[in-house]
Amino acid sequence: MLIGVGLGPGDPELLTLKAIHVLQFAEKVFVPGKISYELVHPYADAEILEFPMTENKVKLQDAWISNVNIIAQYATTGIVAFAVIGDPNIFSTFSHLRKMLNKLRPNIIVETVPGVSAITSFTSRVNVPIDATFIVSDGSSIMSKIILKAKRPQELADELIAEGYSKLVLIERAFTEKERVYRDDFPEYCNYFSIMYGKKT
């Protein structure tokens, strides 16, 4: 098993208790650089994997394959953590690593532990309250949409499909005992604490 662990924006006090638990519990911990290494070091003896900063696609591909093979040596039979700054599922090295792992080693289970993302870190650090819809972008085309307070999921699903989003997921009361995940057959109504995700394919 491979677990992507979010380390937050860089402040050691913004690591979550669950992140610390996974780092201490994992049989092997990998990180993509020195900043991540320093955050992890109080809890685990991590190994730094090299991810070259280059636009050479051949070198990048070789590095991704090499790192996946290194991780797979441990994750095939044990529990491995890959710890990254921010959140492992938002504009992250871990996201790319996961895609390659799914392609080359689809038998390995992958999970994630969320971290404090760059988005929430930014709004807190500069003291900017957000109280209306906003867009987060890295400059690429908009391919995903996340809707908070998705109280009328079936209606939202119809709207998203009409906009070209075909891969839909709804989670109600996430991280609680009453958590429910829907990937089809969305209910007409659900709890205020619900989030719907749509992706164009």
Secondary structure as UniProt FT lines:
FT   STRAND          2..6
FT   HELIX           12..14
FT   HELIX           17..25
FT   STRAND          28..31
FT   HELIX           34..40
FT   TURN            41..43
FT   STRAND          47..48
FT   HELIX           57..75
FT   TURN            76..77
FT   STRAND          80..84
FT   TURN            88..89
FT   HELIX           93..104
FT   TURN            106..107
FT   STRAND          110..113
FT   HELIX           118..125
FT   TURN            126..127
FT   STRAND          144..148
FT   HELIX           153..162
FT   TURN            163..164
FT   STRAND          167..172
FT   TURN            174..175
FT   TURN            177..178
FT   STRAND          180..182
FT   STRAND          194..199
//
